[in-house]
Amino acid sequence: MARGLSRRAFLTVTGAAPLGRALCIGQSEPPRHADVVVVGGDAAAYAAVFRLAQRPGLRVTLVADRAPWQPAPNPPSTLADLPPFVRGHQGCFDGWRDRGNSGWGYADVLPVFKRLERYEAGASDTRGGDGPLSVRHCWDPNAGHRAFLMAAGPAGYRQDSRHDFNGPRSQGVAGYYQKAMLDDRPHSFDAAFLAPVRHTSPVTTASGGYVSRVVMEGTRAVGVEYVSAGRCVVIRATQAVVLCLTPVRAAQVLMLSGIGPGERLRALGVPIVADRAGVGRNLHDQITVPLRYASPQALAASTVSAGMFTVSLSASPPDLQFDVVVPRAGRRPEIGVDVTLVRPSSRGEVVLSNADASAAPVVSLNALHTESDLRALVQGLRLGRLIMTGAPLDALRGDETAATAPDQTTAALEQRVRALGAPCGHLAGTCAMGPASDPEAVVDATLAVHGTRGLRVAGAAVMPDIVNAPPDAAALMVGDRCAEFVLSGWFAGP
């Protein structure tokens, strides 16, 4: 059990691959040799393998990782449950660049976003038209979605059902999110990125087990140790190892491989390869608080997800996301919004519990530790109330539910935020990108692990600050760029 987390929260934040995008189910005999070994668990793995497979003759092995303590993923089966596909505000990427990561500003990453997607409206200055992943709008809103958009106007926001949330600066506009969908069904990352290369390139997979460590010869990564069906084998990589793992697993595997805070690793008997204090630090997650009202009527089924991004006080880029919740069959008769802090300042860490790769690490999320996070969510509840109590929603909205209704003062709302705030499972930051001179940085601007050769990390784990959106779209971009770095120069120096 993680320190400071309930069992449910622990499973949420450590849980599994990107929602609904499980990497290989079942077991398969792992290949023993490859040019590049990609260890998957984060969305970045899909884009990395797809890009690597474009190099003729390159042998790529994708290792699907799920440690014994991680629950099986629960993929969404319907469009209604599919999460929004949103890149994040351009300020998020410019912020990465400004932290010493040259080449990661919005202008640098935009071409990568474009080549990954096949947007239903076609190519433009900001959108891609012929990429592997189909991104589309849902156009069947029910009365709750429409009323939310109408109520946004009197509350001081714009409303636009066709708003492009994947533009560079989405802020203050209520609309309908885009989703990764094809032919009215979810377009899984497996179908978009792996299926096209399975039979056209030497890509192999290993599944049904977990990676216990990266095999190092001195400071050079030469493969991974893989445990499956009670057997431990080494899958060797002649060129590079790329860890596209969830942030908790990425930190755990690096530390088990001798890369991390030296004093702690020595205490566990782990030989030191690179003493990097930042491994496992900078852990953060987006935090959501529900705001609900009784709903006197059932609403028509819909595949639409509606919402908006806005600022709590003076944040830039926007630090709040509102997601509309409407009554659905089999669920509580409630309408409202989930108020999510998408740019938290609180930071936690991942620490090894022991040197056993099958044991869960200790996860201390430290959510809502800073006053600014608490104030942001209090302001989010107030803004949510401003919209939800608007006249366009009168016919659909009853009384505010008891969970938040008594709370009006700042002190009361702060207590409610602490009681109701829950992690989204959108973890980031445990292997943060930054220059070698930054003791908290784990990888450089080419995603190479400081102090090593032939080893890179990609995905949400390398984000020094999480994007202000669900992180999958940005993680795909990071995975694609990581593959570019591998292909352009096999090894990065320490």
MIVOKOL-894742 format. One line per field, with one value per residue (C-alpha): residue number from 1; x, y, z. Coordinates in Angstrom, 1 decimal, padded with zeros to 4 digits. Layout:
num: [NUM/...]
east: [X/...]
north: [Y/...]
up: [Z/...]
# end
This chain:
num: [1/2/3/4/5/6/7/8/9/10/11/12/13/14/15/16/17/18/19/20/21/22/23/24/25/26/27/28/29/30/31/32/33/34/35/36/37/38/39/40/41/42/43/44/45/46/47/48/49/50/51/52/53/54/55/56/57/58/59/60/61/62/63/64/65/66/67/68/69/70/71/72/73/74/75/76/77/78/79/80/81/82/83/84/85/86/87/88/89/90/91/92/93/94/95/96/97/98/99/100/101/102/103/104/105/106/107/108/109/110/111/112/113/114/115/116/117/118/119/120/121/122/123/124/125/126/127/128/129/130/131/132/133/134/135/136/137/138/139/140/141/142/143/144/145/146/147/148/149/150/151/152/153/154/155/156/157/158/159/160/161/162/163/164/165/166/167/168/169/170/171/172/173/174/175/176/177/178/179/180/181/182/183/184/185/186/187/188/189/190/191/192/193/194/195/196/197/198/199/200/201/202/203/204/205/206/207/208/209/210/211/212/213/214/215/216/217/218/219/220/221/222/223/224/225/226/227/228/229/230/231/232/233/234/235/236/237/238/239/240/241/242/243/244/245/246/247/248/249/250/251/252/253/254/255/256/257/258/259/260/261/262/263/264/265/266/267/268/269/270/271/272/273/274/275/276/277/278/279/280/281/282/283/284/285/286/287/288/289/290/291/292/293/294/295/296/297/298/299/300/301/302/303/304/305/306/307/308/309/310/311/312/313/314/315/316/317/318/319/320/321/322/323/324/325/326/327/328/329/330/331/332/333/334/335/336/337/338/339/340/341/342/343/344/345/346/347/348/349/350/351/352/353/354/355/356/357/358/359/360/361/362/363/364/365/366/367/368/369/370/371/372/373/374/375/376/377/378/379/380/381/382/383/384/385/386/387/388/389/390/391/392/393/394/395/396/397/398/399/400/401/402/403/404/405/406/407/408/409/410/411/412/413/414/415/416/417/418/419/420/421/422/423/424/425/426/427/428/429/430/431/432/433/434/435/436/437/438/439/440/441/442/443/444/445/446/447/448/449/450/451/452/453/454/455/456/457/458/459/460/461/462/463/464/465/466/467/468/469/470/471/472/473/474/475/476/477/478/479/480/481/482/483/484/485/486/487/488/489/490/491/492/493/494]
east: [000.0/001.3/002.1/-000.6/-002.9/-006.0/-006.0/-008.3/-006.1/-003.0/-004.5/-005.6/-002.2/-000.1/-002.6/-001.8/-001.4/-003.1/-006.9/-008.3/-005.0/-003.7/-000.5/-000.6/-002.9/-001.8/001.7/004.2/007.8/010.1/012.7/016.2/017.8/016.8/018.3/015.9/013.9/010.9/009.3/005.7/003.1/002.7/001.1/004.5/005.4/002.9/004.2/007.8/007.4/005.5/008.2/011.1/009.3/009.7/013.5/013.8/015.4/015.5/014.7/012.3/011.0/008.1/007.9/004.6/005.2/002.8/004.3/002.5/001.2/-000.4/-004.1/-005.2/-006.3/-010.0/-010.4/-013.5/-015.9/-018.0/-017.5/-019.3/-016.6/-013.7/-011.5/-011.0/-008.1/-006.4/-002.8/-002.5/-002.0/001.1/002.3/002.9/005.5/007.0/007.4/009.4/011.7/012.2/013.4/016.4/015.0/015.9/013.7/010.6/008.7/005.3/006.7/009.1/006.5/003.6/004.9/005.0/001.4/000.3/002.0/000.5/-003.1/-005.8/-008.2/-011.6/-011.6/-008.3/-004.8/-004.3/-001.6/-002.2/-003.9/-002.7/-004.7/-003.0/-001.5/-002.1/-004.6/-008.1/-009.3/-012.9/-015.8/-019.0/-022.1/-025.0/-025.2/-028.1/-030.0/-027.5/-024.5/-026.4/-027.6/-024.0/-022.8/-025.7/-025.0/-021.3/-022.2/-023.9/-021.1/-018.6/-017.3/-017.6/-019.5/-018.8/-019.9/-017.2/-014.4/-011.0/-009.6/-006.4/-005.6/-002.6/-004.4/-007.7/-009.1/-012.4/-014.5/-017.2/-017.5/-017.5/-014.2/-012.6/-011.8/-009.6/-012.3/-012.8/-016.1/-018.1/-015.9/-012.8/-009.6/-007.2/-003.6/-002.9/-005.0/-003.6/000.1/000.9/-001.4/000.0/003.6/003.1/003.3/005.4/008.5/010.5/008.6/008.2/006.4/006.8/003.9/002.5/005.4/007.3/010.8/012.8/015.7/017.7/020.8/023.8/027.4/029.2/027.1/025.7/022.3/022.5/019.0/016.3/015.7/012.2/010.2/007.4/005.7/008.2/011.2/013.7/015.3/017.5/016.3/019.4/019.4/022.3/021.4/019.1/016.6/013.6/011.5/008.0/006.6/004.1/005.8/005.8/007.2/009.7/011.2/011.1/012.8/015.5/016.3/016.4/018.9/021.2/020.1/018.7/019.5/022.8/022.4/019.0/020.1/023.2/021.1/019.1/022.2/021.6/024.9/025.2/025.4/024.4/023.7/020.7/018.7/015.8/014.7/011.3/010.9/008.6/005.7/002.4/-001.1/-004.2/-006.8/-010.5/-013.4/-017.0/-019.8/-023.2/-026.9/-029.9/-031.4/-035.2/-035.2/-033.4/-031.4/-030.9/-027.9/-025.0/-021.4/-020.4/-018.0/-018.4/-016.3/-013.8/-010.5/-010.1/-008.0/-008.5/-007.0/-004.1/-002.7/-001.1/-001.6/-005.1/-005.0/-008.7/-010.7/-014.5/-016.0/-019.7/-021.5/-025.0/-027.4/-026.9/-028.6/-027.5/-025.9/-027.0/-029.6/-027.2/-025.9/-022.8/-019.2/-015.9/-013.6/-010.0/-006.8/-004.7/-001.6/-000.8/002.2/002.2/004.9/005.5/007.9/008.3/010.7/011.8/010.3/013.1/015.2/012.5/011.2/007.9/007.1/005.2/007.3/006.2/004.2/003.7/001.6/001.5/-001.6/-003.0/000.2/000.5/-001.9/-002.0/-003.5/-006.1/-007.1/-007.3/-009.8/-011.8/-012.1/-012.9/-015.9/-017.1/-016.8/-018.5/-021.4/-021.6/-022.2/-024.3/-026.8/-027.3/-030.9/-030.3/-029.8/-032.8/-035.0/-032.3/-030.9/-032.3/-030.5/-026.8/-026.0/-025.1/-021.4/-020.8/-024.1/-023.4/-020.1/-020.0/-017.1/-013.6/-012.6/-015.5/-014.7/-011.1/-012.1/-014.4/-011.7/-009.4/-012.1/-013.3/-010.2/-009.2/-006.2/-007.1/-004.3/-002.7/000.8/003.8/007.3/009.3/012.0/011.9/013.6/016.3/020.0/022.6/023.4/019.9/020.1/016.4/016.7/016.8/016.9/018.3/016.5/017.0/015.4/018.7/019.2/021.9/025.1/024.2/024.5/021.9/019.1/016.1/012.8/009.7/006.1/004.5/007.4/009.7/007.3/008.8/005.2/002.2/000.3/-003.0/-005.0/-005.2/-001.6/-002.0/-001.9/001.3/002.8/002.4/004.2/007.0/007.3/007.5/010.3/012.2/012.2/013.5/016.4/017.2/017.2/019.3/022.1/022.3/024.0/023.9/026.8/026.5]
north: [000.0/003.4/005.8/008.5/006.9/004.8/001.4/002.8/005.8/003.7/001.5/004.6/006.2/003.0/001.2/000.3/001.3/004.3/004.0/001.5/000.9/-002.4/-003.5/-007.3/-009.7/-013.2/-014.6/-015.0/-016.4/-013.4/-013.0/-012.9/-010.3/-007.0/-003.7/-001.7/-002.9/-000.8/-001.5/-000.5/000.6/004.3/005.6/006.7/003.0/002.9/005.9/004.9/001.5/002.9/005.4/002.9/000.5/003.0/002.2/-000.7/-003.8/-002.4/-005.2/-003.8/-005.8/-004.3/-005.7/-005.3/-004.7/-005.3/-005.9/-008.4/-005.6/-003.7/-004.4/-005.3/-002.3/-001.8/-000.4/001.7/-000.3/002.6/006.1/007.6/006.3/007.2/010.0/013.3/013.4/016.8/017.8/020.6/024.3/025.6/027.2/023.7/022.9/026.3/025.8/022.6/024.5/027.3/024.8/024.1/021.6/022.9/021.7/021.1/024.4/024.3/025.2/022.2/019.6/020.8/018.9/015.7/016.1/016.7/013.6/011.4/012.2/011.9/014.7/014.4/018.0/017.4/019.0/022.6/024.8/023.0/019.7/016.6/014.9/011.6/010.2/006.8/007.8/008.9/011.9/012.9/014.8/013.2/015.0/013.6/015.8/015.4/018.2/018.3/019.0/021.7/023.3/023.4/025.2/027.7/028.3/029.1/032.3/034.1/032.9/034.9/032.1/031.5/028.4/026.7/023.1/022.9/024.4/022.8/021.8/020.8/024.3/026.0/028.0/026.4/028.5/029.7/028.0/025.4/022.7/019.1/017.2/015.3/011.6/008.9/007.1/005.4/004.4/005.2/003.1/003.8/003.8/002.0/002.8/-000.8/-000.7/002.7/002.2/-001.5/-003.3/-001.4/-002.5/-006.1/-007.6/-005.1/-004.8/-007.0/-005.9/-008.6/-008.6/-010.1/-010.2/-011.7/-010.6/-007.7/-006.1/-006.5/-004.3/-002.8/-004.9/-002.6/-003.2/-000.3/002.7/001.2/-000.4/-003.7/-005.2/-005.9/-008.7/-010.0/-012.3/-014.3/-017.5/-018.0/-017.7/-014.9/-014.2/-011.4/-009.7/-008.0/-004.7/-004.0/-000.3/001.1/000.4/002.7/002.7/003.8/002.9/004.5/007.1/004.8/001.8/003.9/005.2/001.7/000.0/002.7/002.4/-001.4/-001.0/001.1/004.6/006.8/008.3/006.6/006.5/004.8/002.3/001.4/000.8/-001.8/-003.4/-002.2/-001.5/002.1/002.9/006.6/008.5/010.7/012.0/013.0/009.5/009.0/012.6/015.3/012.8/014.6/013.8/015.8/016.0/016.1/017.1/016.3/019.0/017.3/018.3/016.1/015.6/015.3/013.6/011.1/012.3/010.6/008.4/010.3/009.7/013.3/014.5/018.2/020.6/023.4/024.6/027.8/029.5/029.5/032.9/034.1/030.8/030.4/028.1/027.2/025.1/023.9/021.5/021.1/017.8/017.6/014.7/013.9/011.2/007.9/004.6/002.6/005.6/008.1/010.6/013.5/016.3/018.4/018.8/017.2/020.0/018.9/020.7/019.9/021.8/020.9/022.3/019.7/017.0/013.6/010.7/007.0/005.1/001.4/-000.7/-003.3/-004.6/-007.2/-006.2/-007.9/-005.8/-002.5/000.6/003.1/005.9/009.2/011.4/014.3/015.7/019.1/019.8/023.4/026.2/027.2/023.8/024.0/027.6/026.6/023.8/026.0/028.6/025.8/024.8/028.4/028.7/025.4/026.5/029.8/027.8/025.0/027.4/029.2/029.5/027.2/024.3/025.1/022.4/019.7/020.7/020.1/020.8/020.5/017.2/017.0/016.3/020.0/021.9/023.1/024.6/028.3/029.8/029.4/027.4/025.0/024.6/023.9/021.1/019.7/019.8/017.9/015.3/014.8/015.5/012.3/011.5/011.0/008.4/011.0/010.7/012.5/013.7/010.9/010.9/014.6/016.1/018.7/019.6/017.5/020.4/020.1/017.6/016.8/016.0/012.4/012.6/015.2/016.9/013.8/011.7/009.9/009.0/011.2/009.2/006.3/005.3/003.6/004.2/006.5/007.1/008.4/009.2/011.1/010.1/012.7/015.6/018.1/019.5/017.6/019.1/020.7/017.9/014.1/013.2/010.5/012.7/014.5/011.1/009.9/012.9/012.2/008.6/009.6/012.1/009.6/007.2/010.1/010.6/006.9/006.8/009.9/008.8/005.6/006.7/009.9/010.6/011.2]
up: [000.0/-000.9/001.8/002.0/-000.6/-000.2/-001.9/-004.6/-005.2/-005.3/-008.0/-009.8/-009.9/-010.4/-012.5/-016.0/-019.5/-021.0/-020.6/-023.0/-024.8/-023.4/-025.1/-025.8/-024.0/-023.2/-023.3/-026.1/-026.3/-026.2/-028.9/-027.6/-029.9/-031.5/-032.6/-030.5/-027.5/-026.6/-023.2/-023.3/-020.8/-021.7/-024.9/-026.1/-026.9/-029.8/-031.6/-030.9/-032.5/-035.4/-036.2/-035.7/-038.1/-040.9/-041.0/-043.4/-041.8/-038.3/-035.8/-033.1/-030.1/-028.2/-024.7/-023.0/-019.3/-016.4/-013.0/-010.7/-008.5/-011.4/-012.1/-015.6/-017.7/-018.3/-021.8/-022.7/-024.9/-026.1/-027.5/-024.6/-022.2/-024.5/-023.0/-024.9/-027.3/-026.5/-027.0/-024.5/-024.6/-026.5/-023.3/-021.8/-024.5/-024.5/-020.7/-021.3/-023.7/-021.2/-018.6/-020.7/-023.1/-026.5/-029.3/-027.2/-027.8/-029.4/-032.8/-032.5/-031.6/-033.8/-036.9/-034.9/-033.6/-037.2/-038.7/-036.0/-036.7/-039.4/-038.5/-040.0/-041.3/-043.1/-042.9/-041.9/-040.3/-037.0/-037.9/-039.7/-042.4/-043.2/-040.0/-038.5/-035.7/-036.7/-034.6/-035.0/-033.4/-031.9/-033.1/-031.1/-028.0/-025.6/-023.9/-021.0/-023.3/-025.2/-022.0/-020.6/-023.7/-023.5/-019.8/-020.5/-022.3/-019.4/-017.1/-019.2/-021.5/-025.2/-026.5/-029.8/-030.5/-033.2/-031.2/-031.9/-028.6/-030.4/-031.5/-029.9/-027.3/-026.2/-023.3/-022.1/-024.8/-024.0/-026.7/-027.6/-027.4/-030.2/-029.7/-031.2/-033.2/-036.6/-038.2/-035.1/-032.8/-030.6/-032.7/-030.4/-030.4/-031.1/-034.3/-035.3/-034.7/-034.3/-036.7/-039.8/-039.1/-037.8/-041.2/-043.1/-040.8/-038.5/-035.3/-032.7/-029.4/-026.0/-023.6/-020.5/-018.2/-016.8/-017.0/-013.9/-014.9/-017.8/-018.4/-018.3/-019.3/-017.6/-018.4/-021.7/-021.9/-023.8/-023.2/-020.6/-018.1/-018.7/-016.4/-017.9/-016.8/-014.0/-016.4/-016.5/-019.9/-021.3/-024.5/-025.9/-027.9/-030.2/-030.6/-027.9/-025.1/-024.9/-021.7/-022.5/-019.1/-016.8/-014.6/-011.5/-013.4/-015.3/-012.0/-010.5/-013.4/-013.6/-009.9/-010.1/-012.9/-010.7/-012.0/-009.3/-005.8/-004.9/-001.2/-001.3/-003.9/-002.0/001.1/-000.9/-002.3/-005.9/-007.7/-008.9/-012.6/-012.5/-009.3/-010.3/-007.4/-009.6/-010.5/-008.8/-007.8/-009.3/-009.3/-009.9/-011.0/-012.1/-009.3/-009.8/-007.6/-008.5/-008.5/-008.8/-008.9/-008.8/-012.2/-012.5/-015.9/-018.0/-021.0/-024.3/-024.9/-026.5/-027.5/-026.9/-024.2/-023.5/-021.4/-021.4/-020.2/-018.1/-015.5/-011.8/-010.9/-013.0/-014.3/-017.7/-019.4/-018.2/-015.1/-014.9/-017.0/-016.7/-017.9/-018.2/-016.5/-017.6/-016.4/-018.1/-017.9/-014.9/-013.1/-010.6/-011.8/-011.5/-013.7/-013.1/-013.9/-012.9/-011.9/-012.6/-011.7/-014.8/-013.8/-010.2/-008.4/-005.6/-006.1/-004.6/-005.3/-006.0/-003.7/-003.9/-001.1/-001.8/-004.6/-005.7/-009.1/-008.4/-005.4/-005.6/-004.9/-002.3/-004.0/-002.2/-004.4/-001.9/-003.7/-002.7/-000.7/-002.0/-001.1/-004.8/-005.8/-003.0/-004.0/-007.7/-007.0/-004.7/-007.5/-009.9/-007.8/-007.7/-011.4/-011.9/-009.8/-011.8/-015.0/-013.5/-011.9/-015.2/-016.5/-019.5/-017.1/-014.9/-016.4/-016.0/-012.6/-009.1/-005.8/-005.4/-003.8/-000.2/-000.9/-001.6/-001.1/002.5/001.5/000.7/002.6/001.4/004.5/004.0/000.3/001.1/003.5/000.8/-001.8/000.5/001.2/-002.4/-004.4/-006.2/-008.5/-012.2/-012.8/-015.2/-013.6/-014.9/-014.1/-012.4/-015.0/-015.8/-018.9/-018.2/-018.6/-016.8/-014.5/-013.0/-010.2/-010.6/-014.3/-015.4/-019.2/-021.6/-024.5/-026.6/-023.9/-023.2/-019.5/-018.0/-017.3/-019.6/-023.3/-025.4/-022.9/-023.3/-021.6/-023.3/-022.3/-019.4/-017.1/-018.8/-018.7/-016.2/-015.9/-017.2/-020.1/-019.2/-020.7/-020.6/-021.3/-024.0/-027.0/-025.8/-024.8/-028.3/-029.6/-027.1/-028.2/-031.9/-031.1/-029.0/-032.0/-034.1/-031.7/-031.7/-035.5/-035.9/-033.6/-031.8/-028.6/-026.7/-024.4/-020.7]
# end
